Amino acid sequence: MEIIYQKQAEKGKQCQDCQSFTQKADDPAAGTCFGKDVVAEGGCMFFKKKEGTC
């Protein structure tokens, strides 16, 4: 299955709000998701909101 990734996602459904996102220590606007480089404001079809966030 191909992952459909967008560099700009809807607020509240961005990588930075997802359980699978790991922020890079040297760049808060970037990170990784399952070993792939992504941007914090991006998104994909496997979004799952972090627990404990509004």
N, CA, C and O atoms as CSV, one atom per row, in Angstrom:
chain,resi,resn,atom,element,x,y,z
A,1,MET,N,N,0.850,-1.174,0.000
A,1,MET,CA,C,0.000,0.000,0.000
A,1,MET,C,C,0.898,1.240,0.000
A,1,MET,O,O,1.860,1.327,0.763
A,2,GLU,N,N,0.574,2.162,-0.840
A,2,GLU,CA,C,1.317,3.421,-0.927
A,2,GLU,C,C,0.795,4.408,0.120
A,2,GLU,O,O,-0.413,4.579,0.278
A,3,ILE,N,N,1.714,5.047,0.825
A,3,ILE,CA,C,1.331,6.065,1.810
A,3,ILE,C,C,1.136,7.386,1.085
A,3,ILE,O,O,2.025,7.854,0.373
A,4,ILE,N,N,-0.022,7.976,1.271
A,4,ILE,CA,C,-0.317,9.275,0.673
A,4,ILE,C,C,0.075,10.337,1.702
A,4,ILE,O,O,-0.604,10.517,2.713
A,5,TYR,N,N,1.186,11.041,1.427
A,5,TYR,CA,C,1.744,12.028,2.339
A,5,TYR,C,C,1.595,13.416,1.746
A,5,TYR,O,O,1.799,13.613,0.548
A,6,GLN,N,N,1.234,14.389,2.596
A,6,GLN,CA,C,1.120,15.788,2.189
A,6,GLN,C,C,2.060,16.615,3.051
A,6,GLN,O,O,2.200,16.351,4.245
A,7,LYS,N,N,2.703,17.610,2.462
A,7,LYS,CA,C,3.604,18.474,3.233
A,7,LYS,C,C,2.847,19.516,4.039
A,7,LYS,O,O,3.426,20.145,4.926
A,8,GLN,N,N,1.575,19.712,3.752
A,8,GLN,CA,C,0.730,20.645,4.514
A,8,GLN,C,C,-0.597,19.947,4.782
A,8,GLN,O,O,-1.356,19.674,3.852
A,9,ALA,N,N,-0.879,19.659,6.041
A,9,ALA,CA,C,-2.109,18.965,6.404
A,9,ALA,C,C,-3.027,19.878,7.209
A,9,ALA,O,O,-2.627,20.950,7.663
A,10,GLU,N,N,-4.262,19.428,7.373
A,10,GLU,CA,C,-5.271,20.153,8.142
A,10,GLU,C,C,-4.832,20.283,9.600
A,10,GLU,O,O,-4.314,19.326,10.175
A,11,LYS,N,N,-5.034,21.455,10.203
A,11,LYS,CA,C,-4.703,21.675,11.620
A,11,LYS,C,C,-5.391,20.606,12.464
A,11,LYS,O,O,-6.551,20.267,12.228
A,12,GLY,N,N,-4.676,20.086,13.437
A,12,GLY,CA,C,-5.211,19.034,14.295
A,12,GLY,C,C,-4.976,17.644,13.749
A,12,GLY,O,O,-5.171,16.658,14.461
A,13,LYS,N,N,-4.556,17.545,12.483
A,13,LYS,CA,C,-4.270,16.249,11.859
A,13,LYS,C,C,-2.888,16.270,11.219
A,13,LYS,O,O,-2.638,15.606,10.213
A,14,GLN,N,N,-1.998,17.050,11.829
A,14,GLN,CA,C,-0.647,17.171,11.308
A,14,GLN,C,C,0.281,16.169,11.985
A,14,GLN,O,O,-0.017,15.660,13.065
A,15,CYS,N,N,1.394,15.899,11.343
A,15,CYS,CA,C,2.378,14.954,11.884
A,15,CYS,C,C,2.717,15.264,13.338
A,15,CYS,O,O,2.812,14.359,14.167
A,16,GLN,N,N,2.898,16.536,13.641
A,16,GLN,CA,C,3.279,16.926,15.002
A,16,GLN,C,C,2.238,16.525,16.042
A,16,GLN,O,O,2.556,16.478,17.230
A,17,ASP,N,N,1.015,16.238,15.633
A,17,ASP,CA,C,-0.055,15.828,16.535
A,17,ASP,C,C,-0.245,14.309,16.563
A,17,ASP,O,O,-1.115,13.806,17.273
A,18,CYS,N,N,0.560,13.585,15.799
A,18,CYS,CA,C,0.398,12.141,15.619
A,18,CYS,C,C,1.288,11.339,16.562
A,18,CYS,O,O,2.406,11.750,16.872
A,19,GLN,N,N,0.786,10.197,17.013
A,19,GLN,CA,C,1.531,9.299,17.897
A,19,GLN,C,C,2.831,8.807,17.264
A,19,GLN,O,O,3.800,8.558,17.980
A,20,SER,N,N,2.874,8.665,15.973
A,20,SER,CA,C,4.021,8.077,15.295
A,20,SER,C,C,5.137,9.073,14.983
A,20,SER,O,O,6.206,8.668,14.526
A,21,PHE,N,N,4.913,10.359,15.219
A,21,PHE,CA,C,5.886,11.404,14.896
A,21,PHE,C,C,6.919,11.550,16.001
A,21,PHE,O,O,6.573,11.596,17.182
A,22,THR,N,N,8.189,11.623,15.615
A,22,THR,CA,C,9.285,11.901,16.538
A,22,THR,C,C,9.981,13.159,16.054
A,22,THR,O,O,10.569,13.178,14.972
A,23,GLN,N,N,9.911,14.213,16.860
A,23,GLN,CA,C,10.495,15.507,16.492
A,23,GLN,C,C,12.015,15.433,16.538
A,23,GLN,O,O,12.585,14.783,17.413
A,24,LYS,N,N,12.666,16.101,15.593
A,24,LYS,CA,C,14.127,16.181,15.589
A,24,LYS,C,C,14.554,17.218,16.625
A,24,LYS,O,O,13.965,18.296,16.705
A,25,ALA,N,N,15.563,16.898,17.407
A,25,ALA,CA,C,16.028,17.784,18.471
A,25,ALA,C,C,16.571,19.098,17.930
A,25,ALA,O,O,16.424,20.139,18.570
A,26,ASP,N,N,17.198,19.060,16.752
A,26,ASP,CA,C,17.819,20.265,16.195
A,26,ASP,C,C,16.909,21.056,15.257
A,26,ASP,O,O,17.294,22.122,14.776
A,27,ASP,N,N,15.691,20.538,14.991
A,27,ASP,CA,C,14.768,21.217,14.075
A,27,ASP,C,C,13.329,20.877,14.440
A,27,ASP,O,O,12.822,19.843,14.004
A,28,PRO,N,N,12.649,21.724,15.233
A,28,PRO,CA,C,11.281,21.432,15.657
A,28,PRO,C,C,10.254,21.379,14.526
A,28,PRO,O,O,9.139,20.899,14.732
A,29,ALA,N,N,10.608,21.861,13.344
A,29,ALA,CA,C,9.692,21.826,12.206
A,29,ALA,C,C,9.833,20.540,11.397
A,29,ALA,O,O,9.168,20.376,10.374
A,30,ALA,N,N,10.694,19.627,11.849
A,30,ALA,CA,C,10.935,18.381,11.121
A,30,ALA,C,C,10.966,17.215,12.103
A,30,ALA,O,O,11.081,17.396,13.315
A,31,GLY,N,N,10.860,16.023,11.545
A,31,GLY,CA,C,10.918,14.830,12.374
A,31,GLY,C,C,10.919,13.587,11.529
A,31,GLY,O,O,11.179,13.628,10.326
A,32,THR,N,N,10.621,12.469,12.180
A,32,THR,CA,C,10.537,11.200,11.478
A,32,THR,C,C,9.243,10.489,11.845
A,32,THR,O,O,8.657,10.724,12.902
A,33,CYS,N,N,8.822,9.628,10.955
A,33,CYS,CA,C,7.647,8.787,11.160
A,33,CYS,C,C,7.971,7.432,10.559
A,33,CYS,O,O,8.155,7.316,9.347
A,34,PHE,N,N,8.040,6.419,11.388
A,34,PHE,CA,C,8.398,5.074,10.931
A,34,PHE,C,C,9.655,5.085,10.076
A,34,PHE,O,O,9.739,4.385,9.067
A,35,GLY,N,N,10.647,5.900,10.496
A,35,GLY,CA,C,11.930,5.951,9.815
A,35,GLY,C,C,11.997,6.853,8.600
A,35,GLY,O,O,13.059,6.981,7.991
A,36,LYS,N,N,10.896,7.479,8.233
A,36,LYS,CA,C,10.855,8.384,7.078
A,36,LYS,C,C,10.923,9.825,7.555
A,36,LYS,O,O,10.307,10.172,8.563
A,37,ASP,N,N,11.662,10.667,6.846
A,37,ASP,CA,C,11.724,12.088,7.168
A,37,ASP,C,C,10.418,12.764,6.777
A,37,ASP,O,O,9.931,12.585,5.660
A,38,VAL,N,N,9.851,13.542,7.698
A,38,VAL,CA,C,8.599,14.265,7.457
A,38,VAL,C,C,8.716,15.661,8.044
A,38,VAL,O,O,9.642,15.949,8.801
A,39,VAL,N,N,7.777,16.524,7.693
A,39,VAL,CA,C,7.715,17.858,8.291
A,39,VAL,C,C,6.588,17.867,9.319
A,39,VAL,O,O,5.600,17.150,9.166
A,40,ALA,N,N,6.736,18.680,10.370
A,40,ALA,CA,C,5.775,18.721,11.473
A,40,ALA,C,C,4.366,19.079,11.003
A,40,ALA,O,O,3.388,18.593,11.572
A,41,GLU,N,N,4.249,19.916,9.981
A,41,GLU,CA,C,2.931,20.355,9.500
A,41,GLU,C,C,2.364,19.443,8.405
A,41,GLU,O,O,1.301,19.721,7.850
A,42,GLY,N,N,3.070,18.367,8.102
A,42,GLY,CA,C,2.601,17.427,7.087
A,42,GLY,C,C,1.559,16.482,7.653
A,42,GLY,O,O,1.139,16.615,8.802
A,43,GLY,N,N,1.148,15.532,6.837
A,43,GLY,CA,C,0.173,14.551,7.283
A,43,GLY,C,C,0.038,13.407,6.312
A,43,GLY,O,O,0.482,13.485,5.167
A,44,CYS,N,N,-0.592,12.326,6.791
A,44,CYS,CA,C,-0.853,11.176,5.923
A,44,CYS,C,C,-2.121,10.469,6.368
A,44,CYS,O,O,-2.763,10.877,7.335
A,45,MET,N,N,-2.473,9.426,5.669
A,45,MET,CA,C,-3.729,8.721,5.907
A,45,MET,C,C,-3.687,7.817,7.147
A,45,MET,O,O,-4.715,7.253,7.522
A,46,PHE,N,N,-2.526,7.670,7.788
A,46,PHE,CA,C,-2.408,6.840,8.975
A,46,PHE,C,C,-2.357,7.662,10.266
A,46,PHE,O,O,-1.895,7.173,11.297
A,47,PHE,N,N,-2.832,8.909,10.207
A,47,PHE,CA,C,-2.812,9.800,11.369
A,47,PHE,C,C,-3.554,9.171,12.546
A,47,PHE,O,O,-4.663,8.659,12.394
A,48,LYS,N,N,-2.925,9.216,13.725
A,48,LYS,CA,C,-3.568,8.783,14.961
A,48,LYS,C,C,-3.161,9.771,16.042
A,48,LYS,O,O,-1.986,9.865,16.397
A,49,LYS,N,N,-4.130,10.501,16.561
A,49,LYS,CA,C,-3.884,11.575,17.527
A,49,LYS,C,C,-3.143,11.059,18.751
A,49,LYS,O,O,-3.436,9.980,19.267
A,50,LYS,N,N,-2.163,11.862,19.211
A,50,LYS,CA,C,-1.436,11.534,20.436
A,50,LYS,C,C,-2.419,11.499,21.591
A,50,LYS,O,O,-3.328,12.325,21.667
A,51,GLU,N,N,-2.240,10.559,22.474
A,51,GLU,CA,C,-3.094,10.471,23.659
A,51,GLU,C,C,-2.751,11.606,24.604
A,51,GLU,O,O,-1.588,11.991,24.722
A,52,GLY,N,N,-3.752,12.142,25.274
A,52,GLY,CA,C,-3.544,13.212,26.244
A,52,GLY,C,C,-3.488,14.593,25.633
A,52,GLY,O,O,-3.140,15.549,26.326
A,53,THR,N,N,-3.827,14.738,24.322
A,53,THR,CA,C,-3.874,16.050,23.700
A,53,THR,C,C,-5.307,16.390,23.359
A,53,THR,O,O,-6.139,15.504,23.164
A,54,CYS,N,N,-5.584,17.649,23.290
A,54,CYS,CA,C,-6.953,18.111,22.995
A,54,CYS,C,C,-7.263,18.025,21.527
A,54,CYS,O,O,-8.367,18.372,21.108
